Amino acid sequence: MTSTGQLISVHPEELKFQLELEKQSYCDLKVANNTEHCVAFKVKTTSPKKYFVRPNTGVIQPWDSCVIRVTLQAQREYPPDMQCKDKFLLQSTTVASHADVDELPQDTFNKDSGNAVEECKLRVVYLPLQAAVGNSEDEAIKGSERSSDNSSNQAVRRLKDERDTAVRQTQTLQQELEMLKRRTNRKSDPGFSLMFSLFVGAIGIMVGFLLNLSLSSPSTE
C-alpha cells in the first residue's frame, strides 16, 4: 500500500524487516514528489541507534522520486511476540528551486518557524524467518508449475514438428512411387515387347540352325 499526502507519496506505508538474529535487515522506501515544486524530506525515528537511514535528508525534484534505504542493525534477541514499537516520521516541505540539501536552513522542518511541514508516520513490522522461508517455498512451487507449463508447451511443439516432418516424408514417398509407376509403364509398352520378342526369336533360329548343322554332319569311323 501507498501513503499519499499533498506533497509526497511513500511506498510501502510500513517498514517490514525480515528478522534474523546476528544479521542486518533492510527495507526500501520509495518517496515520490507529487508537485511541481522542489520538496525536501527528512527521516526521524524513535530508535536512532537501531536503524541506519540513507539518505536521511534530501531534496526531490518536481514529479521525481528517490529511494530511502532503512537498515535494521543486527539484533541479539527477538522482541516479545515479535512485536515492535519503533516508529518513523517522514517530514516534507517545499523549498526553493534547485535547492541543495547541504544548504537547507536548520529550521526547514520546524513548524514553529511558520513552515508548512507535512508529516507521514510509518510503523515497523518484524517478519519471522519462517514466514520468509514459507514465501520462498511458495515461490518455488509457482516456479515449478511455470516450468511444467513450459515443458508441456515444448512437448506440444515437438509433436507438431514431428507430425509435419512425417507428412512431408509421406508426400515424398508418394511422388517417388508415382515416378516408379511411370517408368514401369514405359518399359511395358508394345514397342518394347515386340523388340524383345524378335530378339528372342533370332536367338532361337540361330540355335536351331547350329543344332541342325551338327546333326547333318557325316560321322567318321
DRENMI-544237 format. One record per atom (N, C-alpha, C): x, y, z; residue number from 0; chain; residue in one letter; atom name. Coordinates in steps of 0.001 Angstrom, whole numbers, plus 500000, padded with zeros to 6 digits. Example, Ala and Ser with C-alpha at 12.3 -4.5 7.8 and 13.67 -1.06 7.14 Angstrom:
       X       Y       Z   nr  kette  rest  atom
  513190  494310  507800    0      A     a     N
  512300  495500  507800    0      A     a    CA
  513200  496700  507800    0      A     a     C
  512850  497750  507080    1      A     s     N
  513670  498940  507140    1      A     s    CA
  512900  500030  507870    1      A     s     C
***
This chain:
       X       Y       Z   nr  kette  rest  atom
  500831  498811  500000    0      A     m     N
  500000  500000  500000    0      A     m    CA
  500877  501254  500000    0      A     m     C
  500269  502370  499602    1      A     t     N
  500997  503622  499488    1      A     t    CA
  500347  504692  500358    1      A     t     C
  501188  505411  501121    2      A     s     N
  500698  506529  501913    2      A     s    CA
  500899  507799  501095    2      A     s     C
  499797  508503  500792    3      A     t     N
  499855  509658  499903    3      A     t    CA
  499459  510926  500634    3      A     t     C
  500300  511954  500518    4      A     g     N
  499994  513259  501074    4      A     g    CA
  499903  514277  499949    4      A     g     C
  499790  515525  500304    5      A     q     N
  499712  516571  499299    5      A     q    CA
  501046  516783  498597    5      A     q     C
  502141  516570  499324    6      A     l     N
  503466  516808  498748    6      A     l    CA
  504110  515537  498201    6      A     l     C
  504050  514461  498974    7      A     i     N
  504768  513247  498588    7      A     i    CA
  503886  512014  498752    7      A     i     C
  504329  510936  498097    8      A     s     N
  503745  509610  498289    8      A     s    CA
  504849  508686  498773    8      A     s     C
  504514  507804  499726    9      A     v     N
  505503  506898  500309    9      A     v    CA
  505025  505465  500122    9      A     v     C
  505904  504620  499611   10      A     h     N
  505583  503197  499416   10      A     h    CA
  506765  502346  499873   10      A     h     C
  506524  501325  500726   11      A     p     N
  505253  500968  501354   11      A     p    CA
  504973  501866  502565   11      A     p     C
  503794  501736  503139   12      A     e     N
  503431  502570  504276   12      A     e    CA
  503834  501934  505600   12      A     e     C
  504448  500747  505542   13      A     e     N
  505006  500089  506735   13      A     e    CA
  506427  499652  506424   13      A     e     C
  507286  499763  507421   14      A     l     N
  508661  499283  507284   14      A     l    CA
  508711  497824  507759   14      A     l     C
  508886  496917  506825   15      A     k     N
  508881  495497  507164   15      A     k    CA
  510303  494947  507082   15      A     k     C
  510728  494314  508173   16      A     f     N
  512074  493750  508243   16      A     f    CA
  511992  492242  508494   16      A     f     C
  512727  491496  507712   17      A     q     N
  512858  490054  507946   17      A     q    CA
  513902  489867  509053   17      A     q     C
  513432  489497  510214   18      A     l     N
  514290  489481  511395   18      A     l    CA
  514993  488140  511559   18      A     l     C
  516327  488197  511562   19      A     e     N
  517159  487022  511837   19      A     e    CA
  518298  487486  512749   19      A     e     C
  518497  486757  513838   20      A     l     N
  519481  487177  514835   20      A     l    CA
  520877  487262  514238   20      A     l     C
  521623  488263  514715   21      A     e     N
  523018  488498  514328   21      A     e    CA
  523172  488847  512835   21      A     e     C
  522088  489268  512210   22      A     k     N
  522164  489666  510802   22      A     k    CA
  521399  490968  510579   22      A     k     C
  521949  491811  509710   23      A     q     N
  521251  493037  509351   23      A     q    CA
  520087  492734  508406   23      A     q     C
  519123  493620  508427   24      A     s     N
  517989  493522  507513   24      A     s    CA
  517650  494930  507037   24      A     s     C
  517102  495049  505849   25      A     y     N
  516811  496383  505336   25      A     y    CA
  515440  496431  504659   25      A     y     C
  514944  497652  504531   26      A     c     N
  513678  497915  503854   26      A     c    CA
  513852  499194  503043   26      A     c     C
  513398  499164  501790   27      A     d     N
  513498  500326  500920   27      A     d    CA
  512165  501072  500871   27      A     d     C
  512241  502386  500995   28      A     l     N
  511073  503259  500867   28      A     l    CA
  511215  504082  499595   28      A     l     C
  510171  504075  498788   29      A     k     N
  510163  504915  497594   29      A     k    CA
  509339  506168  497898   29      A     k     C
  509969  507330  497778   30      A     v     N
  509321  508601  498072   30      A     v    CA
  509191  509380  496766   30      A     v     C
  507958  509743  496394   31      A     a     N
  507699  510436  495139   31      A     a    CA
  507167  511840  495403   31      A     a     C
  507673  512785  494649   32      A     n     N
  507230  514175  494727   32      A     n    CA
  505992  514338  493842   32      A     n     C
  504873  514727  494447   33      A     n     N
  503616  514855  493710   33      A     n    CA
  503336  516271  493231   33      A     n     C
  504317  517150  493304   34      A     t     N
  504080  518563  492990   34      A     t    CA
  505033  519053  491910   34      A     t     C
  504794  520282  491489   35      A     e     N
  505663  520928  490516   35      A     e    CA
  506759  521743  491200   35      A     e     C
  506895  521577  492512   36      A     h     N
  507903  522300  493291   36      A     h    CA
  508960  521322  493797   36      A     h     C
  510110  521833  494162   37      A     c     N
  511113  521011  494827   37      A     c    CA
  510650  520735  496257   37      A     c     C
  510792  519497  496690   38      A     v     N
  510350  519090  498024   38      A     v    CA
  511532  518502  498784   38      A     v     C
  511771  519017  499971   39      A     a     N
  512809  518471  500843   39      A     a    CA
  512169  517526  501848   39      A     a     C
  512901  516457  502220   40      A     f     N
  512383  515489  503190   40      A     f    CA
  513428  515203  504261   40      A     f     C
  512948  514739  505401   41      A     k     N
  513824  514343  506497   41      A     k    CA
  513184  513176  507226   41      A     k     C
  514008  512150  507561   42      A     v     N
  513522  510940  508220   42      A     v    CA
  513984  510940  509673   42      A     v     C
  513038  510731  510587   43      A     k     N
  513339  510619  512012   43      A     k    CA
  512797  509290  512521   43      A     k     C
  513392  508767  513597   44      A     t     N
  512930  507526  514201   44      A     t    CA
  513018  507616  515721   44      A     t     C
  512189  506819  516385   45      A     t     N
  512203  506784  517849   45      A     t    CA
  513368  505958  518386   45      A     t     C
  514053  505182  517520   46      A     s     N
  515197  504354  517951   46      A     s    CA
  516359  504552  516983   46      A     s     C
  517008  505719  517042   47      A     p     N
  518065  506018  516070   47      A     p    CA
  519275  505090  516149   47      A     p     C
  519508  504450  517307   48      A     k     N
  520663  503553  517422   48      A     k    CA
  520432  502198  516750   48      A     k     C
  519176  501846  516508   49      A     k     N
  518856  500549  515912   49      A     k    CA
  518851  500592  514390   49      A     k     C
  518699  501779  513823   50      A     y     N
  518491  501865  512377   50      A     y    CA
  519515  502803  511727   50      A     y     C
  519841  502466  510498   51      A     f     N
  520765  503264  509693   51      A     f    CA
  519985  503711  508455   51      A     f     C
  519784  505022  508298   52      A     v     N
  518942  505561  507230   52      A     v    CA
  519798  506353  506247   52      A     v     C
  519724  505959  504959   53      A     r     N
  520460  506691  503927   53      A     r    CA
  519621  506783  502652   53      A     r     C
  519409  508018  502155   54      A     p     N
  519709  509279  502833   54      A     p    CA
  518623  509605  503856   54      A     p     C
  519005  510244  504931   55      A     n     N
  518002  510635  505922   55      A     n    CA
  517435  512029  505647   55      A     n     C
  518105  512768  504756   56      A     t     N
  517619  514068  504317   56      A     t    CA
  517930  514224  502828   56      A     t     C
  517018  514892  502114   57      A     g     N
  517259  515071  500689   57      A     g    CA
  516258  516027  500064   57      A     g     C
  516495  516304  498782   58      A     v     N
  515617  517177  498004   58      A     v    CA
  515193  516410  496750   58      A     v     C
  513887  516371  496508   59      A     i     N
  513345  515667  495337   59      A     i    CA
  512835  516696  494340   59      A     i     C
  513260  516563  493101   60      A     q     N
  512836  517480  492053   60      A     q    CA
  511356  517262  491708   60      A     q     C
  510715  518231  491055   61      A     p     N
  509294  518102  490715   61      A     p    CA
  508980  516819  489951   61      A     p     C
  507966  516108  490392   62      A     w     N
  507461  514870  489779   62      A     w    CA
  508508  513763  489735   62      A     w     C
  509549  513896  490524   63      A     d     N
  510600  512874  490565   63      A     d    CA
  510428  512018  491821   63      A     d     C
  511314  511079  492031   64      A     s     N
  511238  510211  493203   64      A     s    CA
  512634  509777  493618   64      A     s     C
  512750  509225  494814   65      A     c     N
  514011  508683  495293   65      A     c    CA
  513729  507501  496210   65      A     c     C
  514764  506710  496480   66      A     v     N
  514639  505530  497335   66      A     v    CA
  515457  505743  498598   66      A     v     C
  514822  505526  499729   67      A     i     N
  515486  505625  501032   67      A     i    CA
  515660  504207  501570   67      A     i     C
  516885  503837  501892   68      A     r     N
  517145  502503  502455   68      A     r    CA
  517295  502613  503976   68      A     r     C
  516442  501869  504683   69      A     v     N
  516486  501827  506146   69      A     v    CA
  517029  500454  506545   69      A     v     C
  518159  500458  507248   70      A     t     N
  518811  499201  507647   70      A     t    CA
  518634  498971  509136   70      A     t     C
  518122  497796  509475   71      A     l     N
  517992  497384  510871   71      A     l    CA
  519294  496705  511285   71      A     l     C
  519942  497229  512323   72      A     q     N
  521191  496646  512782   72      A     q    CA
  520959  495232  513332   72      A     q     C
  522004  494424  513332   73      A     a     N
  521902  493046  513813   73      A     a    CA
  521412  493020  515263   73      A     a     C
  520434  492164  515520   74      A     q     N
  519843  492050  516856   74      A     q    CA
  520314  490764  517540   74      A     q     C
  520482  490826  518858   75      A     r     N
  520944  489663  519610   75      A     r    CA
  519816  488796  520141   75      A     r     C
  518614  489336  520202   76      A     e     N
  517471  488567  520695   76      A     e    CA
  516196  489070  520028   76      A     e     C
  515213  488168  520002   77      A     y     N
  513928  488528  519406   77      A     y    CA
  513088  489314  520409   77      A     y     C
  512317  490286  519931   78      A     p     N
  511430  491022  520845   78      A     p    CA
  510257  490133  521268   78      A     p     C
  509618  490412  522390   79      A     p     N
  508474  489614  522846   79      A     p    CA
  507366  489602  521797   79      A     p     C
  506940  488374  521438   80      A     d     N
  505853  488178  520466   80      A     d    CA
  506154  488814  519111   80      A     d     C
  507429  489057  518847   81      A     m     N
  507849  489647  517567   81      A     m    CA
  507185  490992  517298   81      A     m     C
  506801  491686  518358   82      A     q     N
  506162  492992  518222   82      A     q    CA
  507212  494099  518338   82      A     q     C
  507025  495156  517540   83      A     c     N
  507957  496276  517562   83      A     c    CA
  507183  497574  517751   83      A     c     C
  507667  498388  518675   84      A     k     N
  507019  499669  518958   84      A     k    CA
  507740  500846  518307   84      A     k     C
  508767  500556  517513   85      A     d     N
  509514  501632  516864   85      A     d    CA
  508638  502339  515829   85      A     d     C
  508868  503626  515681   86      A     k     N
  508128  504436  514714   86      A     k    CA
  509101  505287  513897   86      A     k     C
  508663  505614  512683   87      A     f     N
  509422  506520  511827   87      A     f    CA
  508532  507691  511446   87      A     f     C
  509152  508861  511292   88      A     l     N
  508441  510055  510880   88      A     l    CA
  509150  510637  509660   88      A     l     C
  508406  510771  508577   89      A     l     N
  508953  511335  507346   89      A     l    CA
  508342  512729  507146   89      A     l     C
  509172  513749  507298   90      A     q     N
  508721  515129  507143   90      A     q    CA
  509071  515636  505744   90      A     q     C
  508203  516487  505191   91      A     s     N
  508454  517051  503863   91      A     s    CA
  507922  518471  503798   91      A     s     C
  508595  519296  502988   92      A     t     N
  508184  520683  502810   92      A     t    CA
  508749  521193  501492   92      A     t     C
  508084  522162  500898   93      A     t     N
  508575  522730  499639   93      A     t    CA
  509744  523663  499906   93      A     t     C
  510684  523688  498963   94      A     v     N
  511866  524548  499082   94      A     v    CA
  512083  525244  497743   94      A     v     C
  513046  526141  497729   95      A     a     N
  513335  526899  496512   95      A     a    CA
  513854  525978  495414   95      A     a     C
  513634  526375  494173   96      A     s     N
  514094  525581  493031   96      A     s    CA
  515607  525390  493083   96      A     s     C
  516031  524198  492737   97      A     h     N
  517455  523845  492695   97      A     h    CA
  518130  524013  494054   97      A     h     C
  517357  523851  495116   98      A     a     N
  517942  523935  496461   98      A     a    CA
  518846  522734  496704   98      A     a     C
  519940  522969  497387   99      A     d     N
  520898  521911  497703   99      A     d    CA
  520650  521433  499124   99      A     d     C
  520709  520106  499322  100      A     v     N
  520399  519552  500632  100      A     v    CA
  521352  520062  501706  100      A     v     C
  522611  520308  501338  101      A     d     N
  523593  520780  502320  101      A     d    CA
  523389  522250  502684  101      A     d     C
  522576  522953  501922  102      A     e     N
  522372  524374  502176  102      A     e    CA
  521007  524669  502772  102      A     e     C
  520264  523622  503136  103      A     l     N
  518942  523851  503723  103      A     l    CA
  519077  524505  505096  103      A     l     C
  518259  525496  505399  104      A     p     N
  518313  526134  506736  104      A     p    CA
  517981  525130  507833  104      A     p     C
  518509  525333  509000  105      A     q     N
  518293  524408  510111  105      A     q    CA
  516823  524319  510520  105      A     q     C
  516067  525381  510290  106      A     d     N
  514665  525371  510696  106      A     d    CA
  513728  524972  509550  106      A     d     C
  514288  524308  508519  107      A     t     N
  513474  523943  507354  107      A     t    CA
  512269  523095  507745  107      A     t     C
  512472  522170  508680  108      A     f     N
  511397  521249  509060  108      A     f    CA
  510782  521622  510418  108      A     f     C
  510950  522847  510822  109      A     n     N
  510423  523325  512098  109      A     n    CA
  509101  524058  511868  109      A     n     C
  508029  523479  512365  110      A     k     N
  506710  524094  512200  110      A     k    CA
  506607  525428  512942  110      A     k     C
  507353  525555  514038  111      A     d     N
  507283  526783  514832  111      A     d    CA
  507832  527983  514074  111      A     d     C
  508604  527715  513027  112      A     s     N
  509163  528810  512226  112      A     s    CA
  508184  529283  511155  112      A     s     C
  506997  528684  511155  113      A     g     N
  505989  529090  510177  113      A     g    CA
  506039  528310  508881  113      A     g     C
  506897  527300  508806  114      A     n     N
  506987  526495  507591  114      A     n    CA
  505838  525483  507525  114      A     n     C
  505329  525263  506305  115      A     a     N
  504278  524264  506099  115      A     a    CA
  504950  522903  505952  115      A     a     C
  504935  522138  507031  116      A     v     N
  505611  520841  507044  116      A     v    CA
  504564  519727  507062  116      A     v     C
  504683  518816  506106  117      A     e     N
  503789  517648  506034  117      A     e    CA
  504490  516470  506696  117      A     e     C
  503758  515684  507470  118      A     e     N
  504354  514570  508202  118      A     e    CA
  503651  513255  507860  118      A     e     C
  504459  512236  507711  119      A     c     N
  503943  510893  507414  119      A     c    CA
  504555  509929  508432  119      A     c     C
  503692  509269  509202  120      A     k     N
  504159  508335  510229  120      A     k    CA
  504153  506907  509681  120      A     k     C
  505234  506186  509952  121      A     l     N
  505394  504808  509477  121      A     l    CA
  505703  503910  510658  121      A     l     C
  505009  502805  510753  122      A     r     N
  505304  501854  511823  122      A     r    CA
  506201  500739  511310  122      A     r     C
  506823  500022  512254  123      A     v     N
  507768  498962  511931  123      A     v    CA
  507132  497603  512191  123      A     v     C
  507321  496674  511260  124      A     v     N
  506799  495309  511396  124      A     v    CA
  507960  494337  511229  124      A     v     C
  508089  493394  512185  125      A     y     N
  509111  492353  512090  125      A     y    CA
  508484  491088  511508  125      A     y     C
  509158  490513  510517  126      A     l     N
  508704  489261  509897  126      A     l    CA
  509619  488146  510347  126      A     l     C
  509090  487049  510892  127      A     p     N
  509944  485925  511288  127      A     p    CA
  510548  485248  510079  127      A     p     C
  511679  484595  510287  128      A     l     N
  512370  483932  509186  128      A     l    CA
  511517  482827  508590  128      A     l     C
  510697  482137  509410  129      A     q     N
  509846  481060  508913  129      A     q    CA
  508900  481570  507846  129      A     q     C
  508362  482776  508034  130      A     a     N
  507448  483335  507046  130      A     a    CA
  508168  483563  505734  130      A     a     C
  509407  484033  505835  131      A     a     N
  510173  484269  504619  131      A     a    CA
  510460  482959  503902  131      A     a     C
  510780  481886  504709  132      A     v     N
  511025  480572  504111  132      A     v    CA
  509772  480059  503435  132      A     v     C
  508611  480255  504113  133      A     g     N
  507347  479823  503522  133      A     g    CA
  507081  480523  502208  133      A     g     C
  507360  481833  502167  134      A     n     N
  507172  482571  500932  134      A     n    CA
  508096  482058  499840  134      A     n     C
  509339  481716  500225  135      A     s     N
  510285  481179  499249  135      A     s    CA
  509793  479848  498694  135      A     s     C
  509219  478994  499596  136      A     e     N
  508705  477714  499132  136      A     e    CA
  507539  477919  498177  136      A     e     C
  506667  478880  498505  137      A     d     N
  505549  479167  497606  137      A     d    CA
  506052  479614  496240  137      A     d     C
  507082  480483  496264  138      A     e     N
  507640  480943  495002  138      A     e    CA
  508258  479788  494233  138      A     e     C
  508895  478840  494958  139      A     a     N
  509496  477685  494299  139      A     a    CA
  508430  476815  493641  139      A     a     C
  507285  476630  494352  140      A     i     N
  506195  475832  493783  140      A     i    CA
  505649  476502  492534  140      A     i     C
  505444  477828  492627  141      A     k     N
  504946  478552  491464  141      A     k    CA
  505935  478456  490307  141      A     k     C
  507228  478558  490638  142      A     g     N
  508241  478437  489593  142      A     g    CA
  508230  477066  488954  142      A     g     C
  508014  476005  489791  143      A     s     N
  507940  474649  489264  143      A     s    CA
  506740  474486  488345  143      A     s     C
  505596  475086  488739  144      A     e     N
  504404  475000  487895  144      A     e    CA
  504638  475702  486559  144      A     e     C
  505285  476881  486629  145      A     r     N
  505576  477577  485382  145      A     r    CA
  506510  476757  484516  145      A     r     C
  507507  476102  485149  146      A     s     N
  508432  475261  484389  146      A     s    CA
  507706  474090  483754  146      A     s     C
  506736  473484  484506  147      A     s     N
  505959  472371  483968  147      A     s    CA
  505143  472811  482770  147      A     s     C
  504540  474000  482868  148      A     d     N
  503758  474513  481739  148      A     d    CA
  504645  474725  480516  148      A     d     C
  505846  475251  480752  149      A     n     N
  506769  475467  479643  149      A     n    CA
  507169  474147  478999  149      A     n     C
  507399  473109  479849  150      A     s     N
  507769  471798  479327  150      A     s    CA
  506639  471220  478480  150      A     s     C
  505387  471394  478949  151      A     s     N
  504236  470890  478199  151      A     s    CA
  504135  471589  476849  151      A     s     C
  504326  472900  476848  152      A     n     N
  504264  473640  475590  152      A     n    CA
  505357  473188  474635  152      A     n     C
  506555  472936  475159  153      A     q     N
  507639  472463  474317  153      A     q    CA
  507337  471087  473742  153      A     q     C
  506714  470202  474554  154      A     a     N
  506364  468863  474078  154      A     a    CA
  505338  468941  472954  154      A     a     C
  504352  469840  473101  155      A     v     N
  503332  470002  472058  155      A     v    CA
  503969  470493  470769  155      A     v     C
  504868  471485  470878  156      A     r     N
  505541  471992  469686  156      A     r    CA
  506384  470904  469025  156      A     r     C
  507051  470063  469839  157      A     r     N
  507870  468997  469282  157      A     r    CA
  507023  467970  468534  157      A     r     C
  505853  467632  469110  158      A     l     N
  504951  466692  468439  158      A     l    CA
  504444  467261  467117  158      A     l     C
  504127  468551  467092  159      A     k     N
  503678  469173  465851  159      A     k    CA
  504774  469135  464793  159      A     k     C
  506023  469407  465208  160      A     d     N
  507135  469360  464254  160      A     d    CA
  507314  467954  463694  160      A     d     C
  507222  466932  464585  161      A     e     N
  507360  465550  464130  161      A     e    CA
  506227  465182  463174  161      A     e     C
  505006  465675  463463  162      A     r     N
  503885  465383  462576  162      A     r    CA
  504105  466006  461206  162      A     r     C
  504572  467256  461168  163      A     d     N
  504823  467922  459893  163      A     d    CA
  505909  467208  459102  163      A     d     C
  506952  466736  459806  164      A     t     N
  508020  466000  459135  164      A     t    CA
  507491  464706  458532  164      A     t     C
  506635  463980  459303  165      A     a     N
  506063  462733  458795  165      A     a    CA
  505193  462985  457568  165      A     a     C
  504435  464086  457564  166      A     v     N
  503597  464417  456405  166      A     v    CA
  504455  464686  455181  166      A     v     C
  505551  465432  455355  167      A     r     N
  506434  465727  454227  167      A     r    CA
  507076  464452  453686  167      A     r     C
  507496  463539  454580  168      A     q     N
  508092  462284  454136  168      A     q    CA
  507089  461434  453370  168      A     q     C
  505831  461419  453841  169      A     t     N
  504791  460662  453143  169      A     t    CA
  504563  461214  451744  169      A     t     C
  504528  462540  451614  170      A     q     N
  504346  463146  450302  170      A     q    CA
  505504  462813  449368  170      A     q     C
  506733  462806  449898  171      A     t     N
  507900  462463  449081  171      A     t    CA
  507827  461025  448598  171      A     t     C
  507434  460093  449492  172      A     l     N
  507304  458691  449108  172      A     l    CA
  506232  458509  448033  172      A     l     C
  505128  459244  448149  173      A     q     N
  504079  459153  447140  173      A     q    CA
  504579  459627  445782  173      A     q     C
  505379  460708  445756  174      A     q     N
  505929  461184  444494  174      A     q    CA
  506884  460165  443867  174      A     q     C
  507740  459538  444705  175      A     e     N
  508667  458529  444191  175      A     e    CA
  507914  457323  443653  175      A     e     C
  506807  456941  444318  176      A     l     N
  506006  455805  443861  176      A     l    CA
  505381  456099  442504  176      A     l     C
  504902  457326  442296  177      A     e     N
  504334  457704  441003  177      A     e    CA
  505390  457637  439910  177      A     e     C
  506617  458066  440211  178      A     m     N
  507694  458003  439215  178      A     m    CA
  508013  456563  438846  178      A     m     C
  508032  455654  439843  179      A     l     N
  508290  454240  439550  179      A     l    CA
  507204  453641  438677  179      A     l     C
  505944  454043  438947  180      A     k     N
  504837  453533  438119  180      A     k    CA
  504985  453983  436680  180      A     k     C
  505363  455267  436474  181      A     r     N
  505521  455765  435110  181      A     r    CA
  506658  455054  434387  181      A     r     C
  507766  454775  435102  182      A     r     N
  508879  454047  434478  182      A     r    CA
  508469  452636  434088  182      A     r     C
  507703  451963  434961  183      A     t     N
  507248  450603  434679  183      A     t    CA
  506340  450581  433456  183      A     t     C
  505471  451585  433334  184      A     n     N
  504559  451657  432191  184      A     n    CA
  505329  451853  430890  184      A     n     C
  506405  452672  430954  185      A     r     N
  507195  452879  429729  185      A     r    CA
  507896  451590  429294  185      A     r     C
  508408  450787  430249  186      A     k     N
  509110  449541  429906  186      A     k    CA
  508163  448484  429361  186      A     k     C
  506903  448547  429729  187      A     s     N
  505950  447515  429312  187      A     s    CA
  505115  447933  428119  187      A     s     C
  505543  448974  427332  188      A     d     N
  504746  449376  426174  188      A     d    CA
  504945  448378  425042  188      A     d     C
  504067  448284  423971  189      A     p     N
  504108  447266  422894  189      A     p    CA
  505406  447287  422118  189      A     p     C
  505971  448472  421861  190      A     g     N
  507208  448535  421084  190      A     g    CA
  508336  447799  421771  190      A     g     C
  508429  447977  423032  191      A     f     N
  509486  447300  423795  191      A     f    CA
  509257  445785  423759  191      A     f     C
  508013  445349  423937  192      A     s     N
  507702  443902  423926  192      A     s    CA
  508006  443279  422569  192      A     s     C
  507691  443991  421459  193      A     l     N
  507951  443458  420110  193      A     l    CA
  509435  443292  419870  193      A     l     C
  510227  444272  420236  194      A     m     N
  511678  444166  420047  194      A     m    CA
  512250  443014  420851  194      A     m     C
  511748  442862  422087  195      A     f     N
  512243  441761  422916  195      A     f    CA
  511887  440411  422293  195      A     f     C
  510692  440293  421702  196      A     s     N
  510261  439025  421076  196      A     s    CA
  511099  438717  419854  196      A     s     C
  511366  439699  418993  197      A     l     N
  512208  439488  417817  197      A     l    CA
  513607  439050  418214  197      A     l     C
  514137  439657  419260  198      A     f     N
  515486  439291  419706  198      A     f    CA
  515527  437845  420173  198      A     f     C
  514514  437469  420977  199      A     v     N
  514448  436089  421462  199      A     v    CA
  514261  435125  420294  199      A     v     C
  513458  435501  419260  200      A     g     N
  513232  434640  418091  200      A     g    CA
  514498  434441  417288  200      A     g     C
  515257  435516  417141  201      A     a     N
  516508  435416  416378  201      A     a    CA
  517475  434484  417068  201      A     a     C
  517545  434591  418378  202      A     i     N
  518431  433682  419107  202      A     i    CA
  517972  432239  418919  202      A     i     C
  516669  432002  418955  203      A     g     N
  516157  430641  418779  203      A     g    CA
  516472  430074  417395  203      A     g     C
  516382  430918  416345  204      A     i     N
  516688  430462  414986  204      A     i    CA
  518151  430082  414869  204      A     i     C
  519007  430894  415435  205      A     m     N
  520439  430603  415353  205      A     m    CA
  520771  429314  416080  205      A     m     C
  520163  429094  417253  206      A     v     N
  520414  427857  417998  206      A     v    CA
  519926  426650  417201  206      A     v     C
  518753  426750  416570  207      A     g     N
  518219  425637  415762  207      A     g    CA
  519083  425342  414559  207      A     g     C
  519591  426402  413916  208      A     f     N
  520464  426213  412756  208      A     f    CA
  521728  425482  413143  208      A     f     C
  522328  425827  414276  209      A     l     N
  523553  425163  414711  209      A     l    CA
  523293  423711  415063  209      A     l     C
  522139  423418  415681  210      A     l     N
  521806  422019  416001  210      A     l    CA
  521609  421187  414732  210      A     l     C
  520919  421760  413759  211      A     n     N
  520702  421023  412502  211      A     n    CA
  522007  420780  411798  211      A     n     C
  522894  421787  411885  212      A     l     N
  524195  421640  411209  212      A     l    CA
  525014  420531  411843  212      A     l     C
  524969  420457  413177  213      A     s     N
  525757  419427  413847  213      A     s    CA
  525189  418041  413592  213      A     s     C
  523884  417921  413485  214      A     l     N
  523237  416598  413267  214      A     l    CA
  523439  416123  411831  214      A     l     C
  523510  417072  410905  215      A     s     N
  523654  416679  409489  215      A     s    CA
  525085  416410  409110  215      A     s     C
  526067  416634  409913  216      A     s     N
  527481  416376  409580  216      A     s    CA
  527743  414888  409574  216      A     s     C
  528473  414317  408541  217      A     p     N
  528744  412860  408483  217      A     p    CA
  529656  412433  409594  217      A     p     C
  529421  411273  410106  218      A     s     N
  530252  410711  411162  218      A     s    CA
  531433  410032  410605  218      A     s     C
  532564  409965  411193  219      A     t     N
  533802  409320  410727  219      A     t    CA
  534043  408089  411553  219      A     t     C
  534457  407022  410834  220      A     e     N
  534750  405797  411559  220      A     e    CA
  536220  405739  411872  220      A     e     C
***
